């Protein structure tokens, strides 16, 4: 309900300030999936959730929740905190429960914002999204944001086709499996980046 109120209040002004285009909406499956996006700005998740309407859960660094206003907005769009300085079991359990409850989880597998001047680059993919997808047998949906959101500059979110790591579903999850999964995910995201 709160998300709908935020969409009603902020969709139009934010669309004017941060013109946002969503491509490939049909690729978002019904039910659970891990949406994996490159990460350019703290606006990335807010703009995506506001423009795709269906509520998603978003894994976000705990520092963003220190400001009560920002934290309140993030919680209203479905975000929950993760402490990146340790193995945050609470956040991990929450993420797994989101997927087991047949809901969508948005993650940024680079782990932090990519501040490189070249907006086509991607930092090394971390293994969290791979682990969640394999453990819950969930499809992964790659998402590519073509530019860092800036006032009055159009940004395009490209939603790629879902894929599954079925070859790893019945294997023990170890470093080798996670590394192979990360390679596949990075390849899919870069293919999406280059897709017209």
N, C-alpha and C positions, 0 to 999 in steps of 0.2 A: 504493500500500500504506500509506504513512504517513498519507494522508488518511483511509483506513478506520480506522486505529488512533485517530486524533484524533476521528473521529466516534463510535467506540465509547466513548472515554474522556470526551468532553465534551458529547455530544449531550444526555444527560439533565440534567446539572447546568446547562448553559446554557439548556436549554428551561425549566427551573424559574426561573432567575434572569432570563432574558430571553424571556418567552413569545413565540413567533414563529409566525405563520400564513402559509402560502404559498398564494396564490390564482392559478389559471390555469396550473398545471404543464403542462397539455396543450399550451400555447402554445409551449413550448420545443421547437424542432425537433431532429431527429436531425442530427448533423453540425455544421458550422460556423455561427456567427452572432456578431454583436456585440450583447451585452446592455448596454443603456445605462440607468443608474440615477441618480436624484437621490441626493444625498449629504448625510446628516445626522450621521454618526458614524463613527469608526474601526472600529466593530463591524459596519458595513453588509455588507462583503464576507464576513467570517467567518461571520456568522449565515446569510447566503444560501447560501453554499457548503455549510455543515454540514447545512442543511435541504433541499437539493436533490440531495445525494448524488453526482451525476455530477461528476467533476473539471472545473474550468474554470480558465483562466488569467486572472489579475487584474492590471490595471495599477495600481500603487500608488506613491505618492510615495516617493522614496528615503530621506527622513528616517525613515520608519517602520522601516527595516531597521537603523538604528544600534544599537538595543537587540537583543542577540543572541537573547534569548528571543522577543520579539515578531517579530523577523525570521525566526526559525526556524519559528514558527507560520504566518506569512504564506507563506513558501516552501512549507510542507507543504500549504497549500490551493491552491497554484498561482500565487501572486503573484510578480511580478517588478518591479524598481524602474524608475522614470522620474525623470530630473532635470528638474524643471519650469522651471529657470532658463535652460535652453538648448534647442536643437534636438537632443534626445537620439536620435542615429541608432541606437544599439544597441537602445534600447527600441522604436523604430519598427520596426526589422527583426525583432525578436522578435515583436511584435504581428502583423505581416504573415505571418510564418512560422507562427504559431499558427493563423491562419485558412486559410492555404494547406494546412495539415496536417489540415484538416477538424475543428478543435476550436473550442470556445467561448471567447470573450474577453469578460470583464466590465470595463466602463469606467464612469467617472463624468464625463459630458461637461461638468458645471459646472466641472470642473478642481480644485475644492477643496470642503471641507465648507461647506454653507450654514448659517450660524449665525443666520439671521433668526429672530425670535421666532415669526413666523407660519409654521407648518410646511407650509402650502400653497403657499408661494412657491418659485420656482425662479430660480436665478441664470442669467446668460447662458450659452447653450450654446456650447461651443467645438467646433472643426471636426475634431478628431482621429478621432472615431468615424466621421464621414462619410467622411473620406479612406480609412480602413481598409476600410469597407464597399464603397465604390465600386471601389477598387483590386483587391479580392479577389472582387467580385461576391457579397458575403455578405448575407444577410438581417439586419435590425436587429430586435431584440426589446426594446421599451421595458419598463422595470421601475420601479414607483413604491413607495417606502417611505413609509407614511402618517405615521410619527412617529419621532422620535429614540429609539433604544433606551435604555430606563432600567430599572433593576432592578424586577422585578415588574410592569412595564407592557407590555401586549400590543402587539406591533407586527405590522402586516400588510404583506407584500410582494405587490404585485399584478403579475403577469406579463402583459403585453399580447400581442396578436397580432403575429406577425412581419410586417414589410413590407420591400420592396426599393426601392432608388432606381434602378430600371432605366432611367429616362429619362436618367440621367447616365452609364451604363456605357460608352458609346462616345464620350463627350465628353472633351475635355482638362480635367483637373482644375485649375481656377483659382479665384480668390477669389469670383467670382460663383456658380459651381457650389457651392462649399463653403457660401456664405451661404444659398443656396436650400435646400440639404440640411439645414442647421441649423434653418431655419424649419420644415421638415417634421417634423424630429425633435422640436423643442420642442412643436409642435402635437400630435403623437401622444402625447407624455408627459403633457401637460396634459389631454388627452382621457381618458387612463388614470387620472389623478389623480381626475377627476370621475366616473368610472364606478363605479356601485354594485356 
